[in-house]
Every structure is written in structure tokens, then in C-alpha cells.
């Protein structure tokens, strides 16, 4: 790669818990001979996803090539955070040959694409493609995509009705901005679920898009890297609910960080997190927890009432500090109630 060659960037977007980090881990393990860099934009002050990826660092993507921007949408902090971070990655002694950006699950991708038009970086990087991940099981169940016909009927009857939730707008904007859609957790959705999810996405997409099922983030990197989409030059084909607005708000969502004491029973913690989803409408829980008698950290990842746990690596010499990031829509965040359910 010469200094005049633009570095391709792949933007990986998708709703909370759709599997973005899992996909990036797979790409890091199968780099196709390329030096990678990864930029992770977390929502919340605790960078769980970035830490997971740093544990997978290797010669093709060393730890210094994995950068976190926490507690701030990169499309809202372009001058202060995004541009300097991209410039720092491009100034590494061994320049990355492909950059992966994992957006926050709450992010709207189109404002991020507009950031690539900044003069400081436009001549040096290009958006190779936007990959949107959609949880096939959830989409099939209708949790993140509205019934368009029913909504239109309601609006026709009463213009005062709020016809879309913030979640639906995020989901639709991610689909509309994408070059390719990955239906994740295909094994959980089954054939019927995949067909239903595909139908929902096809109805929402503004143009014909490839829609591929994946399980555990496993896909041939050649399918999603090297798309040469130059998405920053193709914004008109990627409509957004927020077109015409100079900025966008993330006030619909909020996160709190809950510190926990060492636990004895991971199953009890799972039950409590399931209660958070059912009783308090919590969207997402993620973090690391210390388990009595276990030298390994327990990685907790929850999407709604679906909770996954695994011991990822030893705690090491530092403190065994258990912290969970809890994310919900703004009106549903009640820290006292969350602590009560978690028993802290």
C-alpha cells in the first residue's frame, strides 16, 4: 500500500447485542493477510467490547491498533475524537491496511458516514462498506421493526399518535444505510424465523440488499470486506429518518454502571438480569463479574431476557472488580430499581 492509497474502512452497525463484537473477533482471526485496526464506539463509560477485542489481539491486529471511544457517539464528536483517532491510526509505524469501526448499538450510521467527508481525512480513507447486523430471532418476533401497515392505519386515524419508537428508527436507519445485511443468530431463529426476518428487512430496505444468515459471526471475510462502496459518496441512496437535521440526539437512551460484590451463583445472576428485561424494560446488560472460587472473569452479555455467560480470562494481579453496564431507553432507567433487582 502506497501513501497515496486510501485506507478502506468497514463500518459495522447493528442493534444492541446483534453480534458486532463477535463478527469483528472472527475478522481479526481471519485477516486475509491484512494489517487491521479496530475502532470501538461504546455507549457507557465501561468499555466491555473493546476489552474483549483487545484480548484477541495478535500480530495482524496488535493491541495498539484497537482503540475505544467510550461514552460519546463518534459522529457527534468528530473534531474532538473521531478525526484525531483516525489520524493516530494512520500514523502508526505500520500503517493499517483496513480499519473496522464498531458503532454503538444506539448509533445512527449516516451521520458517521458524513464525518468521512471532513477535509482532514477525506483524501486518505474511504468507507469500503457498511455492514448491518440484525438479530434474526428478534426481528422475526417483531421486537425491533414495526408493522408498517398497522402504523400507517393508526396515523391515518389519528395524526397525534407517535407512530415510531426510537428503537424502530435506529433499526430502520441501520438497514437503510447498509451495503449488506447479516442475519445473526441464525441457529436460534431457524428457517421460519430467517424467512420472517428477511421479509421484514426487505420491506424496510430502500433498495435491494444482500441478506445473509450467520451464526457466531462466522462468514468468509471476502464477502463483507473489499466492497469498494465509497459510501461517503453515496449518501443520497441511504435515506435516514434524520435527513434534514444538522444533528441528532441520543437522549432517548441512557446507561448506568452497577458495581457488584463477588457472586457465588452465576445462575442467580442470570435470573436477576432476566428480571431486569421483563420488569424494567432493560435493553442490554454487559460486563465482567467475579465469581467466588473462580480465577477467571465471568463475561456477561445480555440482550433483553437472553443472557449469555462465559469465563473469558484470568483476573490477573489487579482487583477483581465486578461491573455491569445497563442500557435502556431514557424513561426506563431507574438505578435504584435496577440495584434492587440485582440485589446490591
N, C-alpha and C positions, 0 to 999 in steps of 0.2 A: 504494500500500500504506500503510495507516494503522499507527500504532504498536501498535494492538491486534491486528493481523493476525498470525497465526503464520507464521513463515517455513518453507516446505516444505523438507525435506531428503531427498535421494535417496541411499541407501546402495548403493554399487556393490561387490559382493563377487565372489569367484571365485578359483579356484586360481591358483597361480603361473604367470604368463605367459599367462593366459587372454585378455588383451586389454583389461584395465580402463583402462589409461592411454590406449590408442588410442581407446576409446569416449569418454572424457572430452574428449580433444582434439576429437573430432567434435562433441560437445555445445557446447564452447567456441566452435567455428567456426559453430555454428548455434544461437544462444541464444534464438531466438524473441522477440527484443526484451527479454529479461530481463537484469538485472544478476546475474551469477553469482559465487559464491565456491566455492573448492575446498579441501578438507582432505585431505591425503595422509598415510596412516599407513604408513610404510616399515618393513620388517624389516631391520635392519642400520643401521650408523652413517652410510652414504653415501646421500644422498637422490637417487637417479637419477631416479625417476619425477617427483618434484616439480620437478626442474630441467628435465626435458623439458616439463612443462606450463607452467612459467614462460616458456619460450621461445615459447610460443603466446599469451602474454598480450596483451590488446587492451582497447579502451575498455569492452567489456561485462564483461570479467573481467581487471582490471589486476593487475599482479604482487603488489600488496599484498593482494589477495583470495585469493592462493594460498599456503596455509600447510602446512608439513611438520611432522609429529611423527615423529621417527625413533627407532629402537631402543627401542620400547616400545609395547605394544598399548594403544590408546586406551581399550578397555573395562577395562583393568587399572589405568589411571592417570587415572580420571575426575576426581577432585578436583584433582589437580595439573596436568593437561594439557588434558583434553578440555573441561571446563567453562570455564576461562579462555579457551581458544582460541575457542570458540563465542561467548562474551560479547564478545571482542575483535572478531570479525567483525560481530556485530550492532551494535557501537558505531562502526563505520566512518562517516565523514561521509556517504557514500552507501551506505545500508543495502542489502545484497544481497537480491535477491528470490527466490533459490533457491540452496541450498547443496548441493554434491556432495561426498560423502565416499567416497574410495577406500580401502578397507580393505587391510591387509596380506593377501597371498595365504595367510597362515597363520592368519588371524583367524577366530574363530567369531563370526558376526554377532549372535546372540541376546543375548549379554551387552552388546553395544553398544546394542541397542535398549533394554535396561533402563536404560541411562545417561540416556536421554531422559526418564525419569520423575523425574529429580532436580528438586527444587523450584526451584532457581535458573534453570532453563531451560524447564521443562515448559510454562509458560504462554506461552512466546514462540516455540517451534519445534515442528514435528511431522514425523514420518517419513512423507513423501509416498509412499514405496515402497522396497522392497528389490529391486534388480536383480542377479541372479546370472548370471555369465558362466561358461560351460563350454566348454572346448576340444573341439569336436565330434570331431575326429580321435582325440584321446586317449581320450575317453570311449568311443567306438566300439571302440577297441582294448582296452578293459578295464583301462587302467592306473590309473584313479583311482576306479573303482567295483567293488566285489567282486561275485562271483557269489553272490547271496543263497542260492539253493537249495543250492549246494555247501557254503557256510559253515554253513548250518543242519544239513546232514547230518554235517559234521565235529563240530559242537558236540554233536549227539545221541550221537555215538560216543565223544567224549572231552571232558568238560567242562573239562579243564585247558588245552585249546588256546586260544590267543589268536585270536579269530575276526575281529578287525578291526585294521587298521593305523591309525596316526594319520592318514595321508592319506585313508583312506576316511571316517573320522569327520569330518574337515574338509569333505570334499566333500558328504557327506550332510547335515551341518548347514547348509551354504550353500544347498543345494536346498530343505531343509525350511523355511528362513526366508524364502524369496523370494516376491515377488508376480509376477514374470515371469522367465523363463529365456531367455538369449540363447545360442544355439549358435554360437560363434565359429569363425573359420577354416573357414567352410562350403565355400569353394572347394577347400580341401585335402581335406576329408572326402568330398566327392562325395555323390550321392544315397543310395547304400547306407550310407555312413558316417553321414549325418544321420539316416537311419531307425533305424540301430542305436543311436546316441546318444540319440535321442528315446525309444526303448524303455527304455533304462537309466534315464533320468531319470524317466519316467512310473512306473516300478516303485519308485523311491526316494521320489518326492514324496508327502507326506501328504495332498495334496488336488489337485484339478485345477488345473493352472497353464498359462498361455500359454507356448509354447515356439517361439521364432522364430530362424531362421538368419540370421546376419550375416557380412559379410566386411569386414575393415579397419575395424570399428567403425561402419559406415555404417547408420544407422537413423533414421527420422523421429523427432525428439525428442518429438513429441506422443504417440508410442506408449509411451514409458517415463517421461515427466515428466507431472505432473498426475494421478497415480493416486489421490490422496486416500485412501490406505490407512490412515492413522493407525496405523501398525504397532505403535507403542508401546502401544496399547490392545488389541492383538490377539495377545498373546504366546502365549496358550493354543493357538492354531491353528498355532503354529510350533514343533513339538517339537524337542528337542535331545538328543544323547547325554549332555549335561552337565546336564540338568534335575535339580534337587535338590541341586546342588553350589553352594556360595557363591562359588567362584572357579574358574578354570581355569588350566592350566599350558601354557606354550609351550616347556617344556624338551625336547620331542620334536624341536625344530628348533634349528639353530644357524647363524650366518653368520660368515664371516671376510672381511676386506678384504685383497686382494692388490694391492700396487703393482708395476707393470711398467715396465721401461725402454721407450724408444721402439722400436717394432717396424718391420720392413721389409716383412713379408709377411702381410697380413691373412688369406690363405688358410691359412697355417700356424697362426695363432691359432685359426681356426675348427676345424681338425683337432684341436688340443690340447683345446679346450673339448668337442668331441665325445667325446674320450677320457675326460674327467672324468665324463661321464654314464655311459659304458659301463663304465669300470673302477672308479670310486669312488662310483657311485650319486648323483652330484650332481644336485640337482633344478633349480637355477636359477642362472644367471650373468648379471649385468648391470653395465654401467659404461661409461666412456669411455676410449679408448686413443689415444695419439699415434702417428701413422704417419710415418715418415721422408719428408721432402719434401712433406708434405701440410699445408696451413694449417688444414684442417678437423679437428674431433674425429671419431673413429670411434665411433659409438654401437653397443654390443654388447648384444644381448638374446638369451638362450638359455633354452629350456625343454627340459630333458633334452638329447638329442643334436640338437635342432633349433636351429640358430644363425642369427640374422638380424643383419646389419650394415648401417649406412648412415652417411654423413658428415652430421652434423646442423647444425653451425655452426662458425665460426672459433673458435680458442682465445682470441683476444684478447691483451691485454697480460700476463695472468697466466701462471704456469708451466704448461707442457704436462705435467700430472701424470696418468699413466695409473693408474686404479684399477678393480678389478673386485670386486663383491660376489658371493660364492659361498655358496649356501644349500643345506643338506642336512639330513636327519634327524640327530639328535644323534650317534648312534653311527657315522655315516658321515663326519663331519668330521675330517679328518686334514690339518692345514695343511701339514705337511712333504711329504706325498704330493701335495697339490694344487700346491704350488710346484714339485715335481719335474716334474709333467706339464706345467705352464705354462712350465717352463724358467727359473725365477727362484729 
